[in-house]
Every structure is written in structure tokens, then in C-alpha cells.
Amino acid sequence: MDRHDGRDRHDGRDAHDRRDAHDRRDGPAQSAWRIHGMSVEGYRHRRDGIPCQDAWHSAVVGPPDAAVVVLAVADGAGSRPHSGQGARFAVQLATSHFGQRAEVRPQSADAVHALLLDAFKDVREEFVSRTDGDPDDFAATLTVVVLAPTWLGHLSVGDGFVVLRSGAEGGERLFHLLPQPDAVSEYSNETVFLTSPDAEHWVHTECVCDEGIDGVLLSTDGLTQAALSRSAGRPRGANASFASAVLRSLDAPGPDPHADDLALAELLRSDRLTAFNADDKTLLRAVRP
């Protein structure tokens, strides 16, 4: 896997169902990817009757023979009064702006990094200008993946994460955790949001060139403990068992999409996953049949 990583170039209720979430289980005609996303409220929000503050969105842009898929997830800051609305707005802006920028067709890894950063600046500028009152009241993280015919672009601010499926070893599929933004400090749990004053400083970008990628998983931090392996308190890699199971269920969906949705929502709300993390949970998947 040829990966070109980079920081900001200045410095280095119910589950959202298929209707609410624009499920593309069968995939639009112009996309080679089957896409499905779901956000569910965590235990605390379900207990207190608070709506889910996570969000996801996807879009397909470009001509049928060179379509680009944009995937985005966001996690609203629980302490902010309009964070759920902010998360939904962030992912909609992301799929729009990143999709527009991706139609330029960059010809190098550096051009991909520049595209991702420019799109992030577009999103942040519109987000701040269109949120009523204090933009921090709408604070949310943002993680974006752009699936182009010859490259994959990734941008993240905050604590979302991305896992790729590519290659095999000993007959077992391999899963790769893309690097995440640096922590604000070694001893801090502070999260950087789209609206943070220095957000552009903490943005992390990746450009991956690997024709073998046939599965992508994006999530907010509610699934960190289930989906990632950790060492010394920091994510170190993908939990192959979890990633394999959730991507495999999209590789070979059942005959009833509604039943598949119910099964996934049940998994995301399960006591086993809640014991790891009681936050809202978002799972956005894309597979190439």
C-alpha cells in the first residue's frame, strides 16, 4: 500500500435508517462501491431521551466511467447545545465541497493533499458563516474519505478513524488503520473540532494509492474500543475480527435490507459494545463487489 501522509501543509431516537441516511446498499449506477451507513444513539442518550449527535453522509460525483465517492462522518460535541445539528451540517458540507474539489482530478500525492486541505477550508468557512450565533455551539469532529479511481484521500480533525481492507496474508484479509491526527498533548483528552480556532493546524491528511482496496470503514470515536486494537492507551491497528465481520455483511447483504438494518442497529446498541463505550456510534461502510 503506497501511502503519502501529511499534516496541514502550513505545518506539516432510533438508528438513522436507510431513508434518513441515504442508504446506497445497491449502489448508484455510476459507482463501483456499495455504501451503507448508520448512526445510533448511545446508552446515555437513549436513557435520557437525547437524540443521536453523530451523523454521516455520502455522495457520488463525476462521470459514470470515473466516479468519485465521498464519505463523511461527524461527532457532535456533547457539551455544546446544537452539536447534533452541527454534525449533520458538517457531513453535508463535506460531501459537497470535497466532491466539487475532487472533480479537478489531481495528478500527484501533493495535489491530493492540497485538494483535501482546500476542501476542508471551504467546509470550515461555510460552516462558521452559516451557523447562527456562536459556531462553537455547533462543534463537531469531521472525518472524510474520498474514493477516486486511482487514489484514496483521507482528512480528519478530531477523533474519528478510518480502516481499509486491502491484501491478504496466509489466506486472511488484511486491515489497515489510517493514521489519526496527533493528540493536542500527551496528557490531554482534549478533542479538536471543526470550529476550533486552530483546527487547520491539527488536520491530518493521507493519500493512498492501492488498487487492492476493496473495503473502507469510517467511524466516530464511539466504536474505537471495539474496532481498534490499542497499546499504551493509543490506537495501534484495526481489530480484524470486528472489521471483517461488518464489511463482510455488506459484501453479501441478505435478501431483506430492513432486516439487515435491524441486525446492525442491534449490534451497535448491544450490551457488549456499550460496555466498551456508551457514546453514540456511527458506522459508514463502502465495499467494492
Secondary structure, DSSP 8 states (H G I E B T S, - for coil): -EEEEEE-TT-------HHHHT-BTT--TT-S-EEEEEEE--HHHHHHT----EEEEEEEES-GGG-EEEEEEEEB-TTSTTHHHHHHHHHHHHHHHHHHHHTT---SHHHHHHHHHHHHHHHHHHHHHHSSS-GGGG-B-EEEEEE-SS-EEEEEESS-EEEEEEEEETTEEEEEE------SSTT------TTSTTHHHH-EEEEEE-TTEEEEEEE-GGGHHHHEEEETTEEEEE-HHHHHHHHHHHHS--S-HHHHHHHHHHHHTSHHHHHH--S-EEEEEEE--
